[in-house]
Amino acid sequence: MSVRRSREETRIALFDAALESFAVYGFRQTTHADIAAAVGIGRTTFYEYFESTEDLLVQLVEERLPVLVDEIVGAIPVDSDPVLRMRELGSQTVEFVGLDHLGLILHTEAMQLSPAAQRRVANAHSRLVRAFAEVYDEGVTAGVFRDMPHRIAGQLMFQTVMAAGRTIMDSDDPKARVHEIADITVEFLIKGLSA
């Protein structure tokens, strides 16, 4: 007997099936038919929800990433010094990129998206980017971080976190190595930013 789902339940089921399939097979190797079959709907019914697999991924990011970013940023004590805040922000972000299915997909697949989709994904990250920039600026003002052009500081922080995420993904046991890799990465980041 078939279970009837609401439209929103089906949309969420499509997101969940896509996340699983993207994590196992990759974004480019997953078709809309694969995702539809996993949810028990027809291939054409998929298009009642999303224009394409890329559109599904972007909507998934737009819906779920801000919630995850709120959790990461919300866990950082706002009244602590910039170095401690950068440590916490960096560590939480490395763990997200290295272990969370959505973080893994964004790290490995985002550059393959269309320019319009990349802009939408970047917009979904905006609060996290602002959080890093704010902590960096406070550190510069406090004299604990060196003053450099924001674009350079931002790229150094972003690339460091992404490299750590990739290292976690590529390790034999990501869950066992995540804290070690995050600690090393954050130490490297702090030393690189220090005045």
FIGU-51836 format. One record per residue (C-alpha): residue number from 1; residue in one letter; x, y, z. Coordinates in Angstrom, 2 decimals, padded with zeros to 5 digits, always signed. Layout:
% residues N
<pt><num>NUM</num><residu>A</residu><c1>X</c1><c2>Y</c2><c3>Z</c3></pt>
...
//
This chain:
% residues 195
<pt><num>1</num><residu>M</residu><c1>+000.00</c1><c2>+000.00</c2><c3>+000.00</c3></pt>
<pt><num>2</num><residu>S</residu><c1>+001.37</c1><c2>+003.38</c2><c3>-001.04</c3></pt>
<pt><num>3</num><residu>V</residu><c1>+001.75</c1><c2>+006.12</c2><c3>+001.52</c3></pt>
<pt><num>4</num><residu>R</residu><c1>+000.51</c1><c2>+009.51</c2><c3>+000.38</c3></pt>
<pt><num>5</num><residu>R</residu><c1>+002.78</c1><c2>+012.42</c2><c3>+001.24</c3></pt>
<pt><num>6</num><residu>S</residu><c1>+002.07</c1><c2>+016.10</c2><c3>+001.22</c3></pt>
<pt><num>7</num><residu>R</residu><c1>+003.86</c1><c2>+018.23</c2><c3>-001.34</c3></pt>
<pt><num>8</num><residu>E</residu><c1>+006.26</c1><c2>+019.52</c2><c3>+001.34</c3></pt>
<pt><num>9</num><residu>E</residu><c1>+006.97</c1><c2>+015.98</c2><c3>+002.61</c3></pt>
<pt><num>10</num><residu>T</residu><c1>+007.80</c1><c2>+014.90</c2><c3>-000.94</c3></pt>
<pt><num>11</num><residu>R</residu><c1>+010.07</c1><c2>+017.91</c2><c3>-001.41</c3></pt>
<pt><num>12</num><residu>I</residu><c1>+011.93</c1><c2>+017.07</c2><c3>+001.82</c3></pt>
<pt><num>13</num><residu>A</residu><c1>+012.18</c1><c2>+013.41</c2><c3>+000.76</c3></pt>
<pt><num>14</num><residu>L</residu><c1>+013.68</c1><c2>+014.55</c2><c3>-002.56</c3></pt>
<pt><num>15</num><residu>F</residu><c1>+016.24</c1><c2>+016.66</c2><c3>-000.69</c3></pt>
<pt><num>16</num><residu>D</residu><c1>+017.18</c1><c2>+013.75</c2><c3>+001.57</c3></pt>
<pt><num>17</num><residu>A</residu><c1>+017.44</c1><c2>+011.29</c2><c3>-001.33</c3></pt>
<pt><num>18</num><residu>A</residu><c1>+019.55</c1><c2>+013.76</c2><c3>-003.30</c3></pt>
<pt><num>19</num><residu>L</residu><c1>+021.92</c1><c2>+014.31</c2><c3>-000.38</c3></pt>
<pt><num>20</num><residu>E</residu><c1>+022.46</c1><c2>+010.57</c2><c3>-000.04</c3></pt>
<pt><num>21</num><residu>S</residu><c1>+022.95</c1><c2>+010.05</c2><c3>-003.75</c3></pt>
<pt><num>22</num><residu>F</residu><c1>+025.27</c1><c2>+013.05</c2><c3>-004.14</c3></pt>
<pt><num>23</num><residu>A</residu><c1>+027.36</c1><c2>+011.82</c2><c3>-001.20</c3></pt>
<pt><num>24</num><residu>V</residu><c1>+027.72</c1><c2>+008.32</c2><c3>-002.67</c3></pt>
<pt><num>25</num><residu>Y</residu><c1>+027.86</c1><c2>+008.97</c2><c3>-006.43</c3></pt>
<pt><num>26</num><residu>G</residu><c1>+028.61</c1><c2>+012.68</c2><c3>-006.76</c3></pt>
<pt><num>27</num><residu>F</residu><c1>+026.47</c1><c2>+015.47</c2><c3>-008.13</c3></pt>
<pt><num>28</num><residu>R</residu><c1>+027.29</c1><c2>+014.96</c2><c3>-011.81</c3></pt>
<pt><num>29</num><residu>Q</residu><c1>+026.66</c1><c2>+011.21</c2><c3>-011.70</c3></pt>
<pt><num>30</num><residu>T</residu><c1>+023.25</c1><c2>+011.56</c2><c3>-010.04</c3></pt>
<pt><num>31</num><residu>T</residu><c1>+020.26</c1><c2>+012.05</c2><c3>-012.31</c3></pt>
<pt><num>32</num><residu>H</residu><c1>+016.84</c1><c2>+013.39</c2><c3>-011.54</c3></pt>
<pt><num>33</num><residu>A</residu><c1>+015.53</c1><c2>+009.89</c2><c3>-012.34</c3></pt>
<pt><num>34</num><residu>D</residu><c1>+017.78</c1><c2>+008.40</c2><c3>-009.62</c3></pt>
<pt><num>35</num><residu>I</residu><c1>+016.43</c1><c2>+010.84</c2><c3>-007.05</c3></pt>
<pt><num>36</num><residu>A</residu><c1>+012.81</c1><c2>+010.40</c2><c3>-008.14</c3></pt>
<pt><num>37</num><residu>A</residu><c1>+013.10</c1><c2>+006.60</c2><c3>-007.98</c3></pt>
<pt><num>38</num><residu>A</residu><c1>+014.57</c1><c2>+006.77</c2><c3>-004.47</c3></pt>
<pt><num>39</num><residu>V</residu><c1>+011.49</c1><c2>+008.69</c2><c3>-003.34</c3></pt>
<pt><num>40</num><residu>G</residu><c1>+009.02</c1><c2>+006.56</c2><c3>-005.28</c3></pt>
<pt><num>41</num><residu>I</residu><c1>+007.80</c1><c2>+009.20</c2><c3>-007.72</c3></pt>
<pt><num>42</num><residu>G</residu><c1>+008.00</c1><c2>+009.35</c2><c3>-011.50</c3></pt>
<pt><num>43</num><residu>R</residu><c1>+010.75</c1><c2>+011.15</c2><c3>-013.36</c3></pt>
<pt><num>44</num><residu>T</residu><c1>+008.35</c1><c2>+013.72</c2><c3>-014.76</c3></pt>
<pt><num>45</num><residu>T</residu><c1>+006.87</c1><c2>+014.35</c2><c3>-011.30</c3></pt>
<pt><num>46</num><residu>F</residu><c1>+010.36</c1><c2>+015.46</c2><c3>-010.22</c3></pt>
<pt><num>47</num><residu>Y</residu><c1>+009.92</c1><c2>+018.51</c2><c3>-012.48</c3></pt>
<pt><num>48</num><residu>E</residu><c1>+006.86</c1><c2>+019.59</c2><c3>-010.51</c3></pt>
<pt><num>49</num><residu>Y</residu><c1>+009.32</c1><c2>+020.33</c2><c3>-007.69</c3></pt>
<pt><num>50</num><residu>F</residu><c1>+012.59</c1><c2>+021.34</c2><c3>-009.37</c3></pt>
<pt><num>51</num><residu>E</residu><c1>+013.73</c1><c2>+022.53</c2><c3>-012.78</c3></pt>
<pt><num>52</num><residu>S</residu><c1>+016.81</c1><c2>+020.28</c2><c3>-012.70</c3></pt>
<pt><num>53</num><residu>T</residu><c1>+019.13</c1><c2>+018.40</c2><c3>-010.39</c3></pt>
<pt><num>54</num><residu>E</residu><c1>+021.16</c1><c2>+021.62</c2><c3>-010.10</c3></pt>
<pt><num>55</num><residu>D</residu><c1>+018.04</c1><c2>+023.55</c2><c3>-009.08</c3></pt>
<pt><num>56</num><residu>L</residu><c1>+017.35</c1><c2>+020.90</c2><c3>-006.41</c3></pt>
<pt><num>57</num><residu>L</residu><c1>+020.89</c1><c2>+021.24</c2><c3>-005.04</c3></pt>
<pt><num>58</num><residu>V</residu><c1>+020.71</c1><c2>+025.03</c2><c3>-004.96</c3></pt>
<pt><num>59</num><residu>Q</residu><c1>+017.30</c1><c2>+025.04</c2><c3>-003.24</c3></pt>
<pt><num>60</num><residu>L</residu><c1>+018.61</c1><c2>+022.47</c2><c3>-000.77</c3></pt>
<pt><num>61</num><residu>V</residu><c1>+021.56</c1><c2>+024.73</c2><c3>+000.01</c3></pt>
<pt><num>62</num><residu>E</residu><c1>+019.36</c1><c2>+027.81</c2><c3>+000.29</c3></pt>
<pt><num>63</num><residu>E</residu><c1>+017.03</c1><c2>+026.03</c2><c3>+002.69</c3></pt>
<pt><num>64</num><residu>R</residu><c1>+019.44</c1><c2>+024.09</c2><c3>+004.88</c3></pt>
<pt><num>65</num><residu>L</residu><c1>+022.74</c1><c2>+025.98</c2><c3>+004.85</c3></pt>
<pt><num>66</num><residu>P</residu><c1>+021.48</c1><c2>+029.12</c2><c3>+006.63</c3></pt>
<pt><num>67</num><residu>V</residu><c1>+020.17</c1><c2>+026.92</c2><c3>+009.46</c3></pt>
<pt><num>68</num><residu>L</residu><c1>+023.55</c1><c2>+025.17</c2><c3>+009.77</c3></pt>
<pt><num>69</num><residu>V</residu><c1>+025.39</c1><c2>+028.49</c2><c3>+009.61</c3></pt>
<pt><num>70</num><residu>D</residu><c1>+023.11</c1><c2>+029.88</c2><c3>+012.34</c3></pt>
<pt><num>71</num><residu>E</residu><c1>+024.06</c1><c2>+026.89</c2><c3>+014.51</c3></pt>
<pt><num>72</num><residu>I</residu><c1>+027.78</c1><c2>+027.40</c2><c3>+013.86</c3></pt>
<pt><num>73</num><residu>V</residu><c1>+027.75</c1><c2>+031.16</c2><c3>+014.40</c3></pt>
<pt><num>74</num><residu>G</residu><c1>+025.32</c1><c2>+030.92</c2><c3>+017.31</c3></pt>
<pt><num>75</num><residu>A</residu><c1>+027.66</c1><c2>+028.55</c2><c3>+019.17</c3></pt>
<pt><num>76</num><residu>I</residu><c1>+030.46</c1><c2>+031.15</c2><c3>+019.22</c3></pt>
<pt><num>77</num><residu>P</residu><c1>+030.49</c1><c2>+033.28</c2><c3>+022.40</c3></pt>
<pt><num>78</num><residu>V</residu><c1>+030.12</c1><c2>+036.89</c2><c3>+021.21</c3></pt>
<pt><num>79</num><residu>D</residu><c1>+031.78</c1><c2>+038.37</c2><c3>+024.26</c3></pt>
<pt><num>80</num><residu>S</residu><c1>+035.05</c1><c2>+036.41</c2><c3>+023.98</c3></pt>
<pt><num>81</num><residu>D</residu><c1>+038.25</c1><c2>+037.71</c2><c3>+022.46</c3></pt>
<pt><num>82</num><residu>P</residu><c1>+038.74</c1><c2>+037.55</c2><c3>+018.66</c3></pt>
<pt><num>83</num><residu>V</residu><c1>+041.36</c1><c2>+034.78</c2><c3>+018.81</c3></pt>
<pt><num>84</num><residu>L</residu><c1>+039.04</c1><c2>+032.46</c2><c3>+020.75</c3></pt>
<pt><num>85</num><residu>R</residu><c1>+036.15</c1><c2>+033.32</c2><c3>+018.46</c3></pt>
<pt><num>86</num><residu>M</residu><c1>+038.28</c1><c2>+032.66</c2><c3>+015.36</c3></pt>
<pt><num>87</num><residu>R</residu><c1>+039.35</c1><c2>+029.31</c2><c3>+016.85</c3></pt>
<pt><num>88</num><residu>E</residu><c1>+035.75</c1><c2>+028.28</c2><c3>+017.48</c3></pt>
<pt><num>89</num><residu>L</residu><c1>+034.45</c1><c2>+029.56</c2><c3>+014.16</c3></pt>
<pt><num>90</num><residu>G</residu><c1>+037.28</c1><c2>+027.90</c2><c3>+012.26</c3></pt>
<pt><num>91</num><residu>S</residu><c1>+036.93</c1><c2>+024.60</c2><c3>+014.10</c3></pt>
<pt><num>92</num><residu>Q</residu><c1>+033.15</c1><c2>+024.42</c2><c3>+013.66</c3></pt>
<pt><num>93</num><residu>T</residu><c1>+033.42</c1><c2>+025.28</c2><c3>+009.98</c3></pt>
<pt><num>94</num><residu>V</residu><c1>+036.16</c1><c2>+022.71</c2><c3>+009.35</c3></pt>
<pt><num>95</num><residu>E</residu><c1>+034.00</c1><c2>+020.06</c2><c3>+010.99</c3></pt>
<pt><num>96</num><residu>F</residu><c1>+031.00</c1><c2>+021.08</c2><c3>+008.87</c3></pt>
<pt><num>97</num><residu>V</residu><c1>+032.97</c1><c2>+021.03</c2><c3>+005.62</c3></pt>
<pt><num>98</num><residu>G</residu><c1>+034.67</c1><c2>+017.74</c2><c3>+006.47</c3></pt>
<pt><num>99</num><residu>L</residu><c1>+031.79</c1><c2>+015.68</c2><c3>+007.86</c3></pt>
<pt><num>100</num><residu>D</residu><c1>+028.37</c1><c2>+017.05</c2><c3>+006.95</c3></pt>
<pt><num>101</num><residu>H</residu><c1>+026.90</c1><c2>+015.69</c2><c3>+003.69</c3></pt>
<pt><num>102</num><residu>L</residu><c1>+025.96</c1><c2>+019.19</c2><c3>+002.61</c3></pt>
<pt><num>103</num><residu>G</residu><c1>+029.44</c1><c2>+020.50</c2><c3>+003.41</c3></pt>
<pt><num>104</num><residu>L</residu><c1>+031.02</c1><c2>+017.66</c2><c3>+001.47</c3></pt>
<pt><num>105</num><residu>I</residu><c1>+028.83</c1><c2>+018.27</c2><c3>-001.55</c3></pt>
<pt><num>106</num><residu>L</residu><c1>+029.45</c1><c2>+022.01</c2><c3>-001.56</c3></pt>
<pt><num>107</num><residu>H</residu><c1>+033.18</c1><c2>+021.49</c2><c3>-001.23</c3></pt>
<pt><num>108</num><residu>T</residu><c1>+033.40</c1><c2>+018.99</c2><c3>-004.05</c3></pt>
<pt><num>109</num><residu>E</residu><c1>+030.61</c1><c2>+020.07</c2><c3>-006.40</c3></pt>
<pt><num>110</num><residu>A</residu><c1>+030.00</c1><c2>+023.83</c2><c3>-006.12</c3></pt>
<pt><num>111</num><residu>M</residu><c1>+032.56</c1><c2>+024.77</c2><c3>-008.77</c3></pt>
<pt><num>112</num><residu>Q</residu><c1>+030.73</c1><c2>+022.57</c2><c3>-011.29</c3></pt>
<pt><num>113</num><residu>L</residu><c1>+027.52</c1><c2>+024.56</c2><c3>-010.96</c3></pt>
<pt><num>114</num><residu>S</residu><c1>+026.41</c1><c2>+027.26</c2><c3>-013.37</c3></pt>
<pt><num>115</num><residu>P</residu><c1>+027.47</c1><c2>+030.84</c2><c3>-012.52</c3></pt>
<pt><num>116</num><residu>A</residu><c1>+023.91</c1><c2>+031.72</c2><c3>-011.46</c3></pt>
<pt><num>117</num><residu>A</residu><c1>+023.76</c1><c2>+028.69</c2><c3>-009.16</c3></pt>
<pt><num>118</num><residu>Q</residu><c1>+027.18</c1><c2>+029.52</c2><c3>-007.71</c3></pt>
<pt><num>119</num><residu>R</residu><c1>+025.95</c1><c2>+033.03</c2><c3>-006.87</c3></pt>
<pt><num>120</num><residu>R</residu><c1>+022.90</c1><c2>+031.60</c2><c3>-005.09</c3></pt>
<pt><num>121</num><residu>V</residu><c1>+025.10</c1><c2>+029.17</c2><c3>-003.14</c3></pt>
<pt><num>122</num><residu>A</residu><c1>+027.50</c1><c2>+032.00</c2><c3>-002.22</c3></pt>
<pt><num>123</num><residu>N</residu><c1>+024.54</c1><c2>+034.08</c2><c3>-001.01</c3></pt>
<pt><num>124</num><residu>A</residu><c1>+023.47</c1><c2>+031.19</c2><c3>+001.25</c3></pt>
<pt><num>125</num><residu>H</residu><c1>+026.97</c1><c2>+031.34</c2><c3>+002.84</c3></pt>
<pt><num>126</num><residu>S</residu><c1>+026.84</c1><c2>+035.09</c2><c3>+003.40</c3></pt>
<pt><num>127</num><residu>R</residu><c1>+026.28</c1><c2>+035.00</c2><c3>+007.17</c3></pt>
<pt><num>128</num><residu>L</residu><c1>+029.26</c1><c2>+032.68</c2><c3>+007.65</c3></pt>
<pt><num>129</num><residu>V</residu><c1>+031.45</c1><c2>+034.91</c2><c3>+005.48</c3></pt>
<pt><num>130</num><residu>R</residu><c1>+030.33</c1><c2>+037.95</c2><c3>+007.48</c3></pt>
<pt><num>131</num><residu>A</residu><c1>+031.05</c1><c2>+036.15</c2><c3>+010.75</c3></pt>
<pt><num>132</num><residu>F</residu><c1>+034.64</c1><c2>+035.42</c2><c3>+009.69</c3></pt>
<pt><num>133</num><residu>A</residu><c1>+035.05</c1><c2>+039.01</c2><c3>+008.46</c3></pt>
<pt><num>134</num><residu>E</residu><c1>+033.68</c1><c2>+040.49</c2><c3>+011.69</c3></pt>
<pt><num>135</num><residu>V</residu><c1>+035.95</c1><c2>+038.37</c2><c3>+013.90</c3></pt>
<pt><num>136</num><residu>Y</residu><c1>+038.91</c1><c2>+039.20</c2><c3>+011.68</c3></pt>
<pt><num>137</num><residu>D</residu><c1>+038.13</c1><c2>+042.94</c2><c3>+011.82</c3></pt>
<pt><num>138</num><residu>E</residu><c1>+037.77</c1><c2>+042.85</c2><c3>+015.60</c3></pt>
<pt><num>139</num><residu>G</residu><c1>+041.12</c1><c2>+041.06</c2><c3>+015.81</c3></pt>
<pt><num>140</num><residu>V</residu><c1>+042.75</c1><c2>+043.72</c2><c3>+013.64</c3></pt>
<pt><num>141</num><residu>T</residu><c1>+041.25</c1><c2>+046.48</c2><c3>+015.80</c3></pt>
<pt><num>142</num><residu>A</residu><c1>+042.45</c1><c2>+044.70</c2><c3>+018.96</c3></pt>
<pt><num>143</num><residu>G</residu><c1>+045.93</c1><c2>+044.37</c2><c3>+017.45</c3></pt>
<pt><num>144</num><residu>V</residu><c1>+045.97</c1><c2>+040.55</c2><c3>+017.54</c3></pt>
<pt><num>145</num><residu>F</residu><c1>+045.50</c1><c2>+039.98</c2><c3>+013.79</c3></pt>
<pt><num>146</num><residu>R</residu><c1>+047.60</c1><c2>+041.57</c2><c3>+011.09</c3></pt>
<pt><num>147</num><residu>D</residu><c1>+045.90</c1><c2>+044.12</c2><c3>+008.87</c3></pt>
<pt><num>148</num><residu>M</residu><c1>+045.75</c1><c2>+042.97</c2><c3>+005.27</c3></pt>
<pt><num>149</num><residu>P</residu><c1>+043.32</c1><c2>+043.51</c2><c3>+002.40</c3></pt>
<pt><num>150</num><residu>H</residu><c1>+040.02</c1><c2>+041.79</c2><c3>+003.15</c3></pt>
<pt><num>151</num><residu>R</residu><c1>+040.08</c1><c2>+039.84</c2><c3>-000.08</c3></pt>
<pt><num>152</num><residu>I</residu><c1>+043.43</c1><c2>+038.28</c2><c3>+000.81</c3></pt>
<pt><num>153</num><residu>A</residu><c1>+042.45</c1><c2>+037.57</c2><c3>+004.43</c3></pt>
<pt><num>154</num><residu>G</residu><c1>+039.14</c1><c2>+036.08</c2><c3>+003.28</c3></pt>
<pt><num>155</num><residu>Q</residu><c1>+040.78</c1><c2>+033.83</c2><c3>+000.70</c3></pt>
<pt><num>156</num><residu>L</residu><c1>+043.41</c1><c2>+032.66</c2><c3>+003.20</c3></pt>
<pt><num>157</num><residu>M</residu><c1>+040.72</c1><c2>+031.74</c2><c3>+005.72</c3></pt>
<pt><num>158</num><residu>F</residu><c1>+038.45</c1><c2>+030.14</c2><c3>+003.10</c3></pt>
<pt><num>159</num><residu>Q</residu><c1>+041.19</c1><c2>+028.10</c2><c3>+001.41</c3></pt>
<pt><num>160</num><residu>T</residu><c1>+042.60</c1><c2>+026.94</c2><c3>+004.77</c3></pt>
<pt><num>161</num><residu>V</residu><c1>+039.19</c1><c2>+025.71</c2><c3>+005.93</c3></pt>
<pt><num>162</num><residu>M</residu><c1>+038.46</c1><c2>+024.04</c2><c3>+002.58</c3></pt>
<pt><num>163</num><residu>A</residu><c1>+041.85</c1><c2>+022.28</c2><c3>+002.54</c3></pt>
<pt><num>164</num><residu>A</residu><c1>+041.16</c1><c2>+020.96</c2><c3>+006.04</c3></pt>
<pt><num>165</num><residu>G</residu><c1>+037.74</c1><c2>+019.72</c2><c3>+004.95</c3></pt>
<pt><num>166</num><residu>R</residu><c1>+039.30</c1><c2>+017.90</c2><c3>+002.01</c3></pt>
<pt><num>167</num><residu>T</residu><c1>+041.92</c1><c2>+016.36</c2><c3>+004.33</c3></pt>
<pt><num>168</num><residu>I</residu><c1>+039.16</c1><c2>+015.08</c2><c3>+006.61</c3></pt>
<pt><num>169</num><residu>M</residu><c1>+037.19</c1><c2>+013.69</c2><c3>+003.65</c3></pt>
<pt><num>170</num><residu>D</residu><c1>+040.25</c1><c2>+011.92</c2><c3>+002.29</c3></pt>
<pt><num>171</num><residu>S</residu><c1>+041.31</c1><c2>+010.37</c2><c3>+005.61</c3></pt>
<pt><num>172</num><residu>D</residu><c1>+040.74</c1><c2>+006.68</c2><c3>+006.32</c3></pt>
<pt><num>173</num><residu>D</residu><c1>+038.46</c1><c2>+007.48</c2><c3>+009.26</c3></pt>
<pt><num>174</num><residu>P</residu><c1>+037.05</c1><c2>+011.03</c2><c3>+008.95</c3></pt>
<pt><num>175</num><residu>K</residu><c1>+035.08</c1><c2>+010.96</c2><c3>+012.21</c3></pt>
<pt><num>176</num><residu>A</residu><c1>+038.12</c1><c2>+009.82</c2><c3>+014.17</c3></pt>
<pt><num>177</num><residu>R</residu><c1>+040.41</c1><c2>+012.44</c2><c3>+012.61</c3></pt>
<pt><num>178</num><residu>V</residu><c1>+038.12</c1><c2>+015.47</c2><c3>+012.46</c3></pt>
<pt><num>179</num><residu>H</residu><c1>+039.10</c1><c2>+017.04</c2><c3>+015.79</c3></pt>
<pt><num>180</num><residu>E</residu><c1>+042.82</c1><c2>+016.52</c2><c3>+015.24</c3></pt>
<pt><num>181</num><residu>I</residu><c1>+042.67</c1><c2>+018.04</c2><c3>+011.77</c3></pt>
<pt><num>182</num><residu>A</residu><c1>+040.44</c1><c2>+020.90</c2><c3>+012.92</c3></pt>
<pt><num>183</num><residu>D</residu><c1>+042.82</c1><c2>+021.72</c2><c3>+015.79</c3></pt>
<pt><num>184</num><residu>I</residu><c1>+045.88</c1><c2>+021.73</c2><c3>+013.52</c3></pt>
<pt><num>185</num><residu>T</residu><c1>+044.07</c1><c2>+023.84</c2><c3>+010.94</c3></pt>
<pt><num>186</num><residu>V</residu><c1>+042.84</c1><c2>+026.41</c2><c3>+013.42</c3></pt>
<pt><num>187</num><residu>E</residu><c1>+046.32</c1><c2>+026.70</c2><c3>+014.96</c3></pt>
<pt><num>188</num><residu>F</residu><c1>+047.75</c1><c2>+027.28</c2><c3>+011.47</c3></pt>
<pt><num>189</num><residu>L</residu><c1>+045.04</c1><c2>+029.84</c2><c3>+010.70</c3></pt>
<pt><num>190</num><residu>I</residu><c1>+045.56</c1><c2>+031.78</c2><c3>+013.93</c3></pt>
<pt><num>191</num><residu>K</residu><c1>+049.33</c1><c2>+031.88</c2><c3>+013.49</c3></pt>
<pt><num>192</num><residu>G</residu><c1>+048.91</c1><c2>+033.07</c2><c3>+009.91</c3></pt>
<pt><num>193</num><residu>L</residu><c1>+046.55</c1><c2>+035.87</c2><c3>+010.93</c3></pt>
<pt><num>194</num><residu>S</residu><c1>+048.47</c1><c2>+036.92</c2><c3>+014.05</c3></pt>
<pt><num>195</num><residu>A</residu><c1>+050.01</c1><c2>+040.36</c2><c3>+014.14</c3></pt>
//
